[in-house]
């Protein structure tokens, strides 16, 4: 593998290829910051999934299955956060490589609404 930055074959081993196939290597500090943001979203996703499992296992009301929709919402939010975290990381990394503005991230708008809905549902179950 060549260490020459102008060599088009320099990034053949890096994946996903569509992120690394064009542009210049950004400052490594920006790439590490992007990676830390990705990992923060993954932690959030794991917390949401774990919360959904806990709500389902603990059962917050007298009737079995009453909390299941809330548990499903939390798990779905967690899965969405995990999937979109990867997309966000890749789009941001590609934008940095191409010297473009960083793209927006829809999950920043959707996740608070989903968590608010889950909070209202949890409040109703605990009331």
C-alpha positions as CSV (number, residue, x, y, z in Angstrom):
1,X,0.0,0.0,0.0
2,X,1.4,3.3,-1.0
3,X,1.8,6.1,1.5
4,X,1.6,8.8,-1.2
5,X,-1.6,10.9,-0.6
6,X,-2.1,11.4,-4.3
7,X,-2.1,7.7,-5.0
8,X,-5.8,6.8,-5.9
9,X,-5.3,3.3,-4.4
10,X,-4.4,4.6,-0.9
11,X,-7.8,4.1,0.6
12,X,-8.8,0.7,-1.0
13,X,-8.7,-1.0,2.4
14,X,-10.9,1.6,4.2
15,X,-14.7,1.0,4.4
16,X,-17.2,2.2,3.5
17,X,-15.6,2.9,0.2
18,X,-18.1,5.6,-0.8
19,X,-16.9,7.6,2.2
20,X,-13.2,7.3,1.4
21,X,-13.1,7.1,-2.4
22,X,-12.9,10.9,-2.9
23,X,-11.5,14.0,-1.3
24,X,-8.6,14.7,0.9
25,X,-7.8,13.3,4.3
26,X,-9.2,15.7,7.0
27,X,-7.3,16.7,10.1
28,X,-7.4,13.6,12.2
29,X,-8.8,15.5,15.2
30,X,-12.0,16.1,13.2
31,X,-12.2,12.5,12.3
32,X,-11.8,11.5,15.9
33,X,-14.4,14.0,17.0
34,X,-16.8,12.5,14.4
35,X,-16.1,9.1,15.8
36,X,-16.7,10.2,19.4
37,X,-20.1,11.7,18.3
38,X,-20.9,8.3,16.6
39,X,-20.1,6.5,19.8
40,X,-22.2,8.8,21.9
41,X,-25.2,8.1,19.6
42,X,-24.5,4.4,20.0
43,X,-24.5,4.7,23.8
44,X,-27.8,6.5,23.5
45,X,-29.2,3.8,21.3
46,X,-28.1,1.1,23.8
47,X,-29.7,3.0,26.7
48,X,-33.0,3.3,24.8
49,X,-33.0,-0.4,24.0
50,X,-32.1,-1.4,27.5
51,X,-34.9,0.9,28.8
52,X,-37.3,-0.8,26.5
53,X,-36.3,-4.2,27.7
54,X,-36.5,-3.0,31.4
55,X,-40.0,-1.6,30.9
56,X,-41.2,-4.9,29.3
57,X,-39.6,-7.1,32.0
58,X,-40.5,-5.1,35.0
59,X,-44.1,-4.5,34.0
60,X,-45.2,-1.1,35.3
61,X,-48.9,-1.8,35.7
62,X,-51.1,-4.6,37.1
63,X,-52.0,-5.9,33.7
64,X,-49.4,-8.0,31.8
65,X,-48.6,-6.5,28.4
66,X,-49.9,-2.9,29.2
67,X,-46.3,-1.6,29.0
68,X,-45.4,-3.5,25.8
69,X,-46.2,-0.6,23.4
70,X,-44.0,1.7,25.5
71,X,-41.2,-0.9,25.5
72,X,-41.6,-1.3,21.7
73,X,-41.3,2.4,21.2
74,X,-38.1,2.7,23.2
75,X,-36.6,-0.3,21.4
76,X,-37.6,1.2,18.0
77,X,-36.1,4.5,19.0
78,X,-32.9,2.8,20.0
79,X,-32.7,0.8,16.8
80,X,-33.3,4.0,14.7
81,X,-30.6,5.9,16.7
82,X,-28.1,3.1,16.1
83,X,-28.8,2.9,12.3
84,X,-28.8,6.6,11.8
85,X,-25.7,7.1,13.8
86,X,-23.8,5.1,11.2
87,X,-25.3,7.1,8.4
88,X,-24.5,10.4,10.2
89,X,-20.9,9.4,10.8
90,X,-20.4,8.4,7.1
91,X,-22.1,11.6,5.7
92,X,-20.1,13.8,8.1
93,X,-16.8,12.1,7.3
94,X,-17.4,12.3,3.5
95,X,-18.4,16.0,3.8
96,X,-15.1,16.7,5.7
97,X,-13.1,14.9,3.1
98,X,-14.8,17.0,0.3
99,X,-14.6,20.3,2.2
100,X,-18.4,20.6,2.2
101,X,-20.6,21.8,5.0
102,X,-21.6,19.2,7.5
103,X,-25.0,17.7,6.7
104,X,-28.0,18.0,8.9
105,X,-29.1,15.1,11.1
106,X,-32.8,14.2,11.2
107,X,-32.5,12.2,14.4
108,X,-31.9,15.4,16.4
109,X,-35.4,16.4,15.6
110,X,-37.1,13.0,15.9
111,X,-35.5,11.5,19.0
112,X,-36.7,14.2,21.4
113,X,-40.2,13.8,20.2
114,X,-40.1,10.0,20.6
115,X,-38.6,10.3,24.1
116,X,-41.3,12.9,25.1
117,X,-44.0,10.5,23.8
118,X,-42.4,7.7,25.8
119,X,-42.2,9.9,28.9
120,X,-45.9,10.7,28.6
121,X,-46.7,7.0,28.2
122,X,-44.5,6.1,31.2
123,X,-46.2,8.8,33.3
124,X,-49.7,7.4,32.3
125,X,-48.6,3.9,33.3
126,X,-47.2,5.0,36.7
127,X,-50.2,7.3,37.5
